[in-house]
Structures are given as structure tokens and as C-alpha cells.
């Protein structure tokens, strides 16, 4: 499963598709995960607060292909924060549609008084819970974690989801998470730091 797909399932309730985070945090987390897919595919690298395209070869996934093509067309924009905010605007629907195409979620309309909203609900309620349990098992065990799994854990922590993943665990699991993220390749560490910073700024702006 691709990085943003995993983040999407972890970030939404398995029964009704309700977000476990603020809308902005989910958007930024998904945008970070989509950028992470391009880093893992060796199409871009993140360097501090900027990114750089290192390969123009189209990824096999259509959404990743579209994201890379957009970045190539907008070469003047290289700030990671800019791309987090831009991709975040459509991230929920973009990843939701990708999951829907393979039958893992379905779109539902939720009506509230004068407006309605869209949710993406898992077709099998065991799937989102299973992704959470899988990540938790990796973080509380002793087996080496894949780079993609560690990146997912780092993004979950950066957006405030780590408490949902590491419920009722001791500090050793938290330390394992921190150590695993600190050992990631620099482009992924820098990406996670930028997501964390963007989420923090979003929280402060909402309070203000």
C-alpha cells in the first residue's frame, strides 16, 4: 500500500470515515505523504525547507504522476511548505479517489443542517484498524522497520496521530519511534520536519 493510502486509513475512523484530526492536519499530512511517495520513488529530494526534482520519469501511480508533472510545470516553486499547502487543498479527495478505484473506500455524503460534506468510508472496517495495529506492532516490536513504515510513523507523529497508534504503551515505544525517525535518510527527515512545522503553524492560526 502506498504511503498516502496508509496515512489516509489511519487518519480516518474505520466505521464512519470521520477524521481523527483537524481538517488542516489531515490535509497537510496527506500532502506530506504524497511528497514522501515521490521521495521514496527517487523523483524528488527534500533539502531543508526546499525540494528538488531529480528525475522526470513518470511514476507508475497516476496520482504520483500528476503530482510530479505539476511540480515540473511549476519549477519556480521549490519551498516544501508551498507544496504542502497546494497539494493539501485536494489531498483528501485525491487519495480517497485512489482508494475508491481499488474498492477500499466508498464516497458518502453527510448532511448537516444547511450543508453537506463528503466522507470516504472503508468498505471493510477491519482495514483501517488493521493498518493501525500493523504500525503499532512495528513500533512496539524489535523487528527492523522499512523506510516507508518509518516515514508513515513520522508523519503520524508530526500531525498528532501517534497517540492513536501508540495507545496504552510505555515510553520505550515512543523512544523507538523517535530513534527510527531520526535514522531516516535526510530527505525524509526534512520532509517530516516541514510537515510538523506546517501543522504547528496551522494550530496556532486557528487559536489566534
N, C-alpha and C positions, 0 to 999 in steps of 0.2 A: 504494500500500500504506500502511496506517495505521501510525502511529509505533510502537505497541507490537508490531505484527506484525514490523516490520523489526528491532526490538531483539531479539525472541524468536529470529528466524532467525540473527542474528549471534551471539547468546549461546549457541547450541547447535551441537554438532558436526553436520556435514552428513550423516554416514554412520550414526551410531547414536543421535543425539539427546542425547548426553551433554552436560551443562552445561560451559561453558568457565570458569565462575566458581563460587564457593561458592553454595550454595542461597539463602542470605540475600541475597547481592549480586544474584542474578538476580531474586529476588522484589522487592527494592527498586527495581531498575532498571525492571522491568516496571510496577510501581506508578507510578513517576515518569513513564513513557511514557504510561500511561493518563491520568494527570492532565494531561500535556502535550497529549494529544488534545483535552481539554476546553478548555485554554488556546487552542489553535490554532482551535478551533471557536467561540471567544469566548463560552464559557459560564461560565468562571471566570477569575480573575486571581490570581496569587501576588504577595504583597507582603511581602518579608522572610521571616519564618518562618510566615506565615499566608496563607490563601487566602480568597477572597470570591466568591460566586456573583453573576454579573452578568446572566445570562439563564437563565430556567427553560424555555426552548423545548427540547423533547426532540431530541437529536441523531439523525441518521438511522441510525447504527450501534446495534444493540441493546445491545452491551456498554457503550458510552459512555452510552447512555440509562439503563441500570441504574445505572451509577456515579453519574451526575448525580442521579438520583432518590434514591439512598441519601444523598447529601450534602445534598439538600434536606430529607430527613426527619430528618437529624441536624444541625440548624443550630447546636447548641451546640458542635460540634467544628469548629474553624477552623484548628488547627495543621496545617501541611503534614506534619510528622513523624507525627502521628496517622493521617493518611490513607495515608501511605506504608506504615506498619505494618499497617493494616487491609486495604487493598487487596492488599498483598503476600501475605497469607495464602492467597489463592485466585488470584493473578495468573497463575501458570504454567498451571493448568488452564483458566482463563477465556480466556486468549489462545490457548492450544493448541486449545481447542474452536472458537474463532472461525476459526482457520486450517484446522481439520479440516472445518468446514462448507463451505468452498470447495475442498476437496480438496488443500490444500497440505501437510498433515501427516497422519499417522495415529497412533493411540494404540497403544503396545505395552507389554507387561508384562515386566519384567526380574526374574528370580528370583535371590535370593541367600540361600543357607542358610535362615534362619528367616523371611525376609521377602521381599516383592516390592515393586517400585516401578514407577511409570508414567513412560514417556518418550514424547515426541512426536517422531516421526521424519519428516523431509521425504520426500514421495513422489517428489521429483526431487532428487537430491543436488546438482545444479547450482544449485538455487535459493538455499540459504543462502550458498554460496560466491560466487554472483553478487551477492548483496546486499553482501557484504564487499568484493568487488572494486569495485563501484559506488561505495561510500562512500570507499574508498581513492583511487579515481581523482579524486573530487571534492576530496579533501583534498590531493592531490599536484598538482593541476592549477591552472589560473588562472581557471576559469570561476566566476562568482558562484554561491554556494550558496543554495538555497531555505531558508527559515526552518526547515521541518520537517527537512531534511537536517542543518542545523547543530545543531538540538536533538538529533537522533539521535547525532551525533558527540559532543556534550557529555555526553549520558547514558552513552555508551560509555566516555568518558574518566573520568567520575565513578565508574563501577563497576569500572574496571580492564580494560576491553576494548580500549582504544586500542592496546595492544601487538599485539593480534591483527589489528587493522585496518591499522595503520601498521607492518607488519613491514618490516625492511630499508629504511628510509627515512632521509633526513637530517633535521637539526634544522629545516630550513625548513618541512617538513610539520607538525611539531609546533607551530611558531610560527603557521602558518596556522590550525591548529585552535584554538589559544588566542585568536588575534585574531578568528576568526569567532564563537566563543562569547561573547567579551566584547562583540561588536557586536549580540548578540541583544536583543530587547525585554526590559526589566527583569523582567516576569513569568516569562519562560522562564529567564533567568539565575538568578533567585532559586530557581526550582524545581530547577535543576541543582545549585546550591549545597547545597540541602537534601538532595538525594539523595546527594551526595558526603559530606556530614556524617553521614548515617544509615549509609552503608556503612562509613565510617571507625569509627564507634562500634561497629558490629557486629563488625568485625575485632578491635577492642580487647577486646570482651567475650568473644570466642572464645579469645583468648590468655590472658585472665585466668582 
